């Protein structure tokens, strides 16, 4: 996981929408996919990119994988962005 991976993942509107869904509750890939008009393979690709960036984590629950938001990475990005507010010019 690197900063570039995180910013690349956040630059995609579909991935931001997935993060918004996961903000409310953990979900399976199928549950996430129900909110989009795209193939399961495309959803899987987006989940893979979010996982690579460390923005989501996965856990096994019986025969399913549940995806959850990893807020700590988002907090790090927000702290970095906020370091540019105000201050000396």
Buried (B, 14 or more C-beta within 10 A) or exposed (E): EEEEBBEBBBEEEBBEBBBEBBEEEBBBBEBBBEBBEEEEEEBEBBBEBBBBBBBBBBEEEEEEEBBBBBEEBBEEBEEEEEEEEEEEE
